[in-house]
């Protein structure tokens, strides 16, 4: 969810540049920073889940 909000904010912040409109307020650019933050949190969750699964596997 965090990544999706950041990705939409990235698209919204690029639109005025392509359309020749005025720049958006700083808050829009700060929202765009949520995309890499959300991606990092998702990646950390995948790594923690993989490590937990690896630890629980019974050894032969």
Secondary structure, DSSP 8 states (H G I E B T S, - for coil): -HHHHHHHHHHHHHHHHHHT-----HHHHHHHTHHHHHHHHHHHHHHHHHHHHHHHS---
